[in-house]
Amino acid sequence: MERFVIKGGRRLEGEVSISGAKNAVVAIIPAVILADGPCVLENIPQISDVAISLRILYEMGADVKQLGKGVYRIDATTITDPIVPYELAKLMRASYYFLGTLLGKFKRARVSMPGGCYLGDRPIDQHLKAFSSLGAACTLENGMIDIYADSLIGSQIYFDKITVGATINAILAAVKATGLTVIENAAKEPHIVDLANFLNSMGADIMGAGTDVIKIRGVRHLKGTEYAVIPDQIEAGTYMVAAAATRGNVLVKNVIPKHLESITARLSKIGVNVEEFDDSVRISVDGPLVKTSVKTMPHPGFPTDMQPQISALLCLAEGTSIVTEEIFNNRFRYVDQLRRMGADISVEGRVAVIEGVGKLMGAPVTAPDLRAGAALVIAGLAASGITEIDDIYHIERGYENIESKLRALGADIVKKSVPGNSVRKVAL
Ligand code: EPZ
């Protein structure tokens, strides 16, 4: 098992370059299956969710080659059996994107129920609703999802709630369906636009991605393509908050500022200086951090994936802050860990009330999930003393080289191996 050991209290200063977006890549890699030729993907982050996704393709029979740092050539035309290996699929939530892509290509798919971060209830009813609307029959037994369609016919899909995953799966299943599909109440996240741009570069006909109505005209063939994935808005936001929490001065490079608007707006309210350039933002803090209220919303609202991180920052702000988690019903599991560091937070259902404290103290803590782990890193960087974070495999699912990127900004952080069960590492 591995842990981060952080000696806190050092200002972060310098430059950090943001990697490719995890939540775009975990949809684009399965989407390669839809191509009738090889694809070359660029700006692919070296994180465990990517390793698992590539391994799934490899185990299914695809030819996967790394051509350079973050560059992969994938030829999935050799895949014939639309079944995803259970042992790999259960390791991450995004394995359910193989349902949509395999259904779209083969009209059949068999994938285990998804794994991933425990954030409360995470049903897949809207995914199955989308597949059924297109003409597929879905069954769920022994933890496996089986879907099958004689033919996929374009249809009207209205989501009962805004869901990123189901929006992505509906697009993957509909791109080769016969006729027009209209998805209403669609999610609008940047990674949905990125997937649509990737598929359109293969010859798909998708309009309206990034709005709440997406129209897809099915096509018979999708060709291989070359595509570079967008930068990760959540990784960028995480470093922006870390710079603010240590009252540092950091240039966060290789970002799309428009994707960061809600994060920038909230940080400015807290008293953080955010200077925007074409493809970077500079973070600095002059005066006191002040309380604010944050409510997570679907894009373009404040992202739920930034909720733990901003809460860690608000522990250091003057006054009482209110954080409301509108997307998931159990995304405050990190609060107990922050309390061990001296945070004063009370949680009632989906609302956390945070009383700002002057300082956090280092302590041994455990990462309960990916973004909660990032929040503990931020707290450890700002705290006085030593913070040891266990179960860092959660963090490494979504942050490429986080300890070397932080060390380059002046942080005192090392990764140590400790006795205990090691988590299965998946390599290509
Ligand atoms: C994606 O999860 C992301 N994961 C999550 O990021 C992110 O927090 C979430 O979108 C919201 O932005 C990936 O992209 C791999 P949802 P997903 O479907 O698709 C409910 C991270 O930290 N819902 O938008 O699972 C659901 O329970 C991860 O990178 C249904 O009710 O999220 C939730 O309350 C964590 N029925 C809400 O919708 C469904 O069929 C939003 O979920 C599907 C979802």
Residues whose N, C-alpha, C, O or C-beta is under 5 A from the ligand:
A	BS01	EPZ	N23 A94 D121 R122 P123 I124 D125 Q126 H127 I162 T163 V164 G165 A166 T304 D305 I327 F328 L370 R371
